[in-house]
């Protein structure tokens, strides 16, 4: 009778290093091989199209989930009254500056501080699945958030919470 295989154990540092490396591959491909923006997506309003193009640019992905994109977009419209104007202004800044995604935040912090929070908000939505901060925060995705999609081949996050915050720190009995 064969003995069951022992599970592979990976330290948190190795996992995080691998996750960061995996996340940097699409970004590097985007920076080195792609133009600043992808081609416009047919059938979308201009504001939604701007959001989609900006999301592709910031995440470094060639495709993003259209259903999640719609949910993020609609929620951001509700939470941020000037969201459409900011997206258009950010897109105009990127187009005029011909700036790479890797250099965008530094340029915004120095040249356009009013727009500096927008890329972080969009990336937070895509990678964490959460739009907004504090009591305004709305969780719209978990399993399909990009942070979990990036490690899906090795780790499937549960679709539910095991308990209150910090319960994972207690040793099982």
VENCORKA-V463831 format. One record per residue. N is the residue number from 0. RES is the residue in one letter. PSI is psi in degrees with one decimal (* if undefined). NEAR is the number of other C-alpha atoms within 10 Angstrom. Layout:
# VENCORKA-V463831
N	RES	PSI	NEAR
N	RES	PSI	NEAR
This chain:
# VENCORKA-V463831
0	X	130.4	3
1	X	148.6	4
2	X	144.7	5
3	X	146.7	6
4	X	143.6	6
5	X	141.9	6
6	X	148.3	6
7	X	130.9	5
8	X	130.7	7
9	X	135.4	9
10	X	158.2	8
11	X	-37.5	9
12	X	-42.6	9
13	X	-42.7	10
14	X	-49.3	13
15	X	-39.5	12
16	X	-43.1	12
17	X	-39.9	13
18	X	-43.6	15
19	X	-38.9	13
20	X	-42.4	11
21	X	-38.0	13
22	X	-27.0	18
23	X	-21.1	14
24	X	-51.7	13
25	X	-35.1	15
26	X	-44.4	18
27	X	-39.5	14
28	X	-42.1	13
29	X	-43.2	22
30	X	-38.7	17
31	X	-29.0	10
32	X	-17.6	9
33	X	155.9	13
34	X	174.3	12
35	X	-45.0	19
36	X	150.3	18
37	X	168.5	15
38	X	148.0	9
39	X	147.4	12
40	X	123.6	13
41	X	148.1	8
42	X	3.0	8
43	X	151.6	11
44	X	160.0	10
45	X	-42.3	14
46	X	-44.1	15
47	X	-39.0	18
48	X	-41.7	16
49	X	-43.8	21
50	X	-43.1	23
51	X	-46.3	23
52	X	-41.3	20
53	X	-39.6	23
54	X	-43.7	22
55	X	-44.1	18
56	X	-48.1	23
57	X	-40.2	22
58	X	-23.6	22
59	X	11.0	21
60	X	152.0	17
61	X	-28.9	14
62	X	148.3	12
63	X	153.0	15
64	X	116.5	11
65	X	-34.6	10
66	X	-44.3	9
67	X	-40.0	17
68	X	-44.8	17
69	X	-43.7	14
70	X	-45.1	15
71	X	-45.9	23
72	X	-50.0	20
73	X	-39.7	12
74	X	-40.1	18
75	X	-35.9	20
76	X	-39.0	13
77	X	-41.0	11
78	X	-33.2	15
79	X	103.9	11
80	X	-31.3	10
81	X	22.4	11
82	X	-47.4	17
83	X	-44.4	18
84	X	-39.3	11
85	X	-41.5	17
86	X	-44.8	20
87	X	-40.5	16
88	X	-39.6	14
89	X	-42.2	23
90	X	-42.1	18
91	X	-40.0	13
92	X	-45.0	18
93	X	-44.0	20
94	X	-43.9	12
95	X	-34.3	9
96	X	-16.7	11
97	X	49.3	12
98	X	142.5	14
99	X	154.5	16
100	X	-34.4	20
101	X	-27.9	12
102	X	-3.5	9
103	X	-49.2	18
104	X	-41.6	19
105	X	-42.4	13
106	X	-40.8	16
107	X	-41.6	19
108	X	-36.5	13
109	X	-37.6	9
110	X	-31.8	12
111	X	64.9	14
112	X	-25.5	13
113	X	-23.8	11
114	X	-2.3	17
115	X	-30.1	19
116	X	-21.4	13
117	X	-49.2	17
118	X	-38.0	20
119	X	-40.7	13
120	X	-42.1	15
121	X	-43.7	24
122	X	-36.3	17
123	X	-43.5	18
124	X	-50.9	27
125	X	-43.0	25
126	X	-35.0	18
127	X	-20.4	19
128	X	13.4	22
129	X	130.3	21
130	X	131.1	24
131	X	173.9	17
132	X	158.1	11
133	X	-134.2	7
134	X	-17.5	6
135	X	-13.7	9
136	X	134.5	12
137	X	122.7	17
138	X	118.2	13
139	X	-16.8	17
140	X	151.8	19
141	X	-68.5	18
142	X	-31.9	16
143	X	7.3	18
144	X	144.6	19
145	X	-27.8	23
146	X	-32.3	18
147	X	-30.1	19
148	X	-36.5	15
149	X	-28.0	16
150	X	11.9	16
151	X	-31.7	13
152	X	-18.7	8
153	X	-19.1	7
154	X	122.5	10
155	X	114.9	11
156	X	148.3	14
157	X	154.9	9
158	X	12.3	8
159	X	162.9	8
160	X	140.0	9
161	X	-19.4	10
162	X	-164.1	8
163	X	166.1	7
164	X	131.0	8
165	X	-2.1	8
166	X	-22.9	11
167	X	-16.0	10
168	X	-19.5	7
169	X	136.5	7
170	X	137.3	6
171	X	152.1	6
172	X	*	3
